[in-house]
Amino acid sequence: MLVEMRTYVLHAGKTAVFLDAMEREGLAIERPILGRLLGYYSTEIGTLNQIIHLWGYDSFEERTRRRQQLAQDRAWQRFVPTVMPFIRDMHNQLLTPAPFASIETLPGKAGT
């Protein structure tokens, strides 16, 4: 499994409007194409105005194929200009889980 961690640093005061746009429209476009959303977060302590989202893939090739498909999607192309003005910086990391702590083997769920 491969986990993509995308971190967006937003302009101050734009977190709520960014999250609203993603909830109303963006995720409905992304999720069917990108597949396995593992988490979507905003920061409360430390570096503020960050959005961090995690996507799971079976392989680098699957991730590449799905990201290319999203980039070519007309609805996504129309949506991106809505949120780009809120984003100051973008970071992307591809993570490989340790064999003893993959997403599937971690105990418990949130709140348990």
Long-range contacts (C-beta under 8 A, 24 or more apart in sequence): 1-56, 1-57, 1-58, 1-96, 1-97, 1-102, 1-103, 1-104, 2-56, 2-57, 2-58, 2-59, 2-60, 2-62, 2-63, 2-94, 2-95, 2-96, 3-38, 3-54, 3-55, 3-56, 3-57, 3-94, 3-95, 3-96, 3-97, 3-103, 4-54, 4-55, 4-56, 4-57, 4-63, 4-92, 4-93, 4-94, 4-95, 5-52, 5-53, 5-54, 5-92, 5-93, 5-94, 5-95, 6-52, 6-53, 6-54, 6-55, 6-90, 6-91, 6-92, 7-50, 7-51, 7-52, 7-90, 7-91, 7-92, 7-93, 8-50, 8-51, 8-52, 8-87, 8-89, 8-90, 8-91, 9-47, 9-49, 9-50, 9-87, 9-88, 9-89, 9-90, 9-91, 10-49, 10-50, 10-51, 10-86, 10-87, 10-88, 11-49, 11-86, 11-87, 11-88, 12-48, 12-49, 13-49, 14-49, 14-86, 15-42, 15-49, 15-51, 17-86, 18-51, 18-83, 18-86, 18-87, 19-51, 21-82, 21-83, 21-86, 22-83, 25-79, 25-82, 26-79, 26-82, 26-83, 29-70, 29-73, 29-75, 29-76, 29-79, 30-70, 30-76, 33-66, 33-69, 33-70, 33-73, 33-76, 34-66, 34-67, 34-70, 35-66, 38-103, 49-88, 56-103, 60-94, 63-94
